[in-house]
Amino acid sequence: MASVRQRKLTGDHGPPSHSNKTKKNPSHSRNSIKMQNCFCMLIAFVVVSTIVTGSYFDVLPWSPYKHATNTLDKVAFTLGLQKHSYAVIIDAGSTGSRVLAFTFHESVIDKNLKLDHELFIEVKPGLSSFSDNPTKGAETIAGLLEKAKEVIPPSELKNTPLAMKATAGLRLLPVKKAEGLLEEVRKLFKASPFLTNDNSVSIMDGSDEGLFSWFTVNFLLDLFGGDQEQTMAALDLGGGSTQITFIPTDQETLNHTKSEFLRHISAFHHNLTVYTQSYLGLGMMAARKEILSVGNAQGATTLRSECINPIITTEWTYAGVTYTVMGPEKSHYKEEKVDRNVKQKYPIVKFEECFNIVSSYVNKTVDKPKELNHKKISAFSYYYDRATENSLIDPFTGGATTVQDFHNAANKTCETPNSEQPFMCLDLTFISVLLQQGFGLSLDKELHLYKQIDGHEISWALGAAFHILQNGL
């Protein structure tokens, strides 16, 4: 009994057995842990590679054709799969000079770029206004460069390409004066810490201006990477010139368009044929000058015009010359009944006469691309400005309007005496004629007007920055 009790207390129920016991092998255990770690690392590598590579080849829900950086890009940057790239562009326009300093995420896999940050600062007047004092003109550019230096890391300044491209303002100047301005800016660039060469300062070809603007709009709207027929046409109305750019899909356009209007480009792994046309002299300010000059002596600085209300006498400076602008000598009036017995008479611009004057100017220079009327269209610059000033769209977010809306606004404005906006009747009439008779758009054609998209300026400078970073200065 005692022996049985002793066995119960000690848990000894019989002789020891070795059949179910295995000695542990330390070496085998360590190998198992290593294999597990290697497997986990392999899984992590496959996942990250799939996410990053898949995103760049558009096989996952996110895409490299999205313009903005996201959490994935930040992860890729941390892993060394992306790096920061910078570019500084000076837009020397006819009415002002702007600096745009861009920060991108650049893929080390295929060099694709996503926009991370943008600095935009503008000064007025434009560089061309300093044609008689090029040193002072270069000083305005120097001030913009100082602002750009504040957003580029000091260690990256020597690797950051800097370019200034002048547009219609300098194209319209005499060659000697334009070259004087460019030479002063070249001296400034050579003394700067940025990456420059002999091509850094130039007058940009009008077709490049249109092409880069078109790229900017479609990039910011994330329209690259899919069906290229869904990209938007771009209408840019500057001070000295206007551009029209789109991807042609109609065989008639491709067969009958002059070859110099077709550009073959590569964008995000796609080879594209793009129609782009630039019209020097059809910018808002250049056209205004030509329209005001109709019926006046050549070289006159006092200009009377049927497109100016008779109550107006104002001064206007263009291309360094100050003009006195007035309505016609013979005034036109409109009568309205105030009540049953009283009529009110007030001076107006006769819209039909102004419309005909503008038409004769526009129709001499513009070729109508028939296909444009079937495209989705974005318009910006002075299209946007005049639309917001006449409450056609929201001034903060932009929006859609029609050619008919511009036409109606022109007609209404011409019948409304307004000394605070002396050129509004002329400007709106010009836009209405340009869209209808110049570009062949129907009155019900919708236009999507932008100044910014996702907080970024609609400017050819973004397209130029892409081109420089991927192809060099």
WOCORKA-V624994 format. One line per field, one symbol per residue. phi: phi as a letter, one per 40 degrees, with the letter a starting at -180 (. if undefined). psi: psi as a letter, one per 20 degrees, with the letter a starting at -180 (. if undefined). A space follows every 50 residues. Layout:
phi=???
psi=???
This chain:
phi=.cccdcccccgcbiccbbcbbbccbdccccccccccccccccdccccccc ccccccbgbbdcaccccccbddcccccccgcbacbbabbbccccbabbbb bbbbcbcccbgcbbcbaabbbbbbccdccbccaccccccccdcccccccc bbddcbdcbccbabbcbcdccccddccccccccccdcccccccccbaccc baccccccdccccdcdcccccfbchbcccccccbbbbccbabbbaaccbc cccccbcddccbbbbbafgbcbbbcabbbcgbcdcccdccccccgbccgc bbbbaccbcdccbababafgbcbcbbcccccbbbbbccacbbbbbacbcc dcccdcccccccccbbcccdcdcbccbbbagcdcdccccbfcacccbgib abcccccccccccccbcaccbcbcdccccccccdcccccgccccccbbbb bbbfgbccaccccccdccccbgc
psi=ghhgghhghijojaqqpjhjpppqohghghhggghggggghggggggggg ggghhijkjrhrqiiphqqahghhghghijiqrpqqqppponrhirpqpo oppqpppigjjqqqpgqppppqqqarhhikhimhghghhhhhhhhhhhhi ipphiigiioppqppqbhghhiqqgghghgghhhhgggghiriroraijh prppqhhhggghggggghghjljqhboiiiqqqpopnahhrqqppropip hgghhipphiipporpoljppqppppppopijrghghgghghipiqqpiq ioppqijpqhiporqpppkjppqpprrqhoqqqppqpgahipqppqqrpo ghggghggghggiiippoohhhijqppqqachggghghijkhrpihiaaq arhhgggghggghhjopnihmhjgggghgggggggghgikqqhjpppopq hqpkjpqoqihghhgggghiir.
